[in-house]
Amino acid sequence: MVQILEQDVCRLTGAKYALGLNLGRSAIQLALESFNFPAQSEVIVPSFSCVGVIMPVIQAGLEPVLADVDRHFNLKAQSVKQGLSPRTRALILPHLSGKYAQDTEPILEIAAQNGLKVIEDASQAFGLQHQGTWAGRFGDVGIFSFGLGKNLFGPGGGMLITDDATVIASCQSRTLGRENRESVRRRVAAFVGGYQFPRLKFLGRFALKMIRCDWKSPPEDASLKRFAYPVYRMSDLEAALAWCQMGRYREIIDRRQSNAQTLLASGALAQTGLDLPNPEDHIFTKFLVSTATCPESAMALRKLLYCHGIEPELSYTPLHLRKPFAGYRRTDMTETERRWQGAFAIPVNPRLSPRAMARIIRVTKNFSVSGPKIGSMVRH
Ligand SMILES: Cc1ncc(COP(=O)(O)O)c(C=O)c1O
């Protein structure tokens, strides 16, 4: 199944080579290791992202440099320039939430001028295309993730694509074993559990600990170790799940886009005062809203949705504000710091029915910026 998936990803994206791995972050790590950078080389990464972007840099023995993002939470060219140093060798360019990073071209230019390798992180953007080219094909290496919350999703799985024969040979030459059956089983159990009991937070937390295998570590242990994952080949189960969805990736994207358009066209969000996503070059893996001026109102809307059985997805705490990563060099963080507290995602999943979308719109319309009366609203 892994080989079939690899072949089909190559066929779809036009990449020469693909390699299926246990996680997207494993793909980033292997790609970085394949470049053979000298020790203490620096890699620029956006601060508004998950540990899956920074940890592979650290595990590859390199130094992350944290950079600022634009209004859509994608890496800003200006910030990349600011982060450059004589030790910079690469950068990681995500298309967060499925929105094509608007500074992609200038960033690629900066990379070319400075001899930097570009790892294009399309973890949240499987199927996103810009002027006919797949996201993941603009850099030296492209990354996909098939974990929870991605466009094609399952208990895990990631993929590296590239045209570079040296990179793929290096990645393949790492003797990559299979994850043992017990740990795959636990990951699947946690994945299914998360679906069956989404409201049981304690179970979610327990599941996460099981996934990270860190349930024995003391809570005060803030070391990087607990974020570390071993690199493995993708499992057949994960490949099969991704492959089934890949056959109708276009339909999945159409539904996400249609749900997002319904939300935008309803005008329900206009009166919330939040900054809304721009639908251009956007596949809406996440419908991310934010505010630079009033995080309290974003928080209130989030609570209101939750009270009505609609689960908004929390966004990231920027990496530079997280203890284990606070010591790394960073650029000016104006936009990240203005926006992160008011950022969250409203569900637009392909399986949401028109009725569910109507409910989201109705609840959002009832929201008033001046004072949401959450307690007094009727639960549906
Ligand atoms: C933008 C981005 N990059 C990288 C990753 C890492 O992917 P994975 O969780 O499969 O390691 C994720 C997912 O969490 C992500 O959202």
The ligand as an SDF file (V2000), in Angstrom:
LIG
                    3D

 16 16  0  0  0  0  0  0  0  0999 V2000
    2.0570   22.7880    9.0780 C   0  0  0  0  0  0  0  0  0  0  0  0
    2.4740   21.4660    9.6290 C   0  0  0  0  0  0  0  0  0  0  0  0
    3.7210   21.0210    9.3900 N   0  0  0  0  0  0  0  0  0  0  0  0
    4.1410   19.8200    9.8400 C   0  0  0  0  0  0  0  0  0  0  0  0
    3.3150   19.0100   10.5630 C   0  0  0  0  0  0  0  0  0  0  0  0
    3.8360   17.7000   11.0510 C   0  0  0  0  0  0  0  0  0  0  0  0
    3.0650   16.6790   10.5650 O   0  0  0  0  0  0  0  0  0  0  0  0
    2.9780   15.3140   11.4280 P   0  0  0  0  0  0  0  0  0  0  0  0
    2.0500   15.5890   12.5590 O   0  0  0  0  0  0  0  0  0  0  0  0
    2.4490   14.3200   10.4480 O   0  0  0  0  0  0  0  0  0  0  0  0
    4.3490   15.0150   11.8730 O   0  0  0  0  0  0  0  0  0  0  0  0
    2.0080   19.4300   10.8360 C   0  0  0  0  0  0  0  0  0  0  0  0
    1.0550   18.6010   11.5830 C   0  0  0  0  0  0  0  0  0  0  0  0
    0.8980   18.5470   12.7140 O   0  0  0  0  0  0  0  0  0  0  0  0
    1.5730   20.6920   10.3710 C   0  0  0  0  0  0  0  0  0  0  0  0
    0.3480   21.1400   10.6200 O   0  0  0  0  0  0  0  0  0  0  0  0
  1  2  1  0
  2  3  1  0
  2 15  2  0
  3  4  2  0
  4  5  1  0
  5  6  1  0
  5 12  2  0
  6  7  1  0
  7  8  1  0
  8  9  2  0
  8 10  1  0
  8 11  1  0
 12 13  1  0
 12 15  1  0
 13 14  2  0
 15 16  1  0
M  END
$$$$
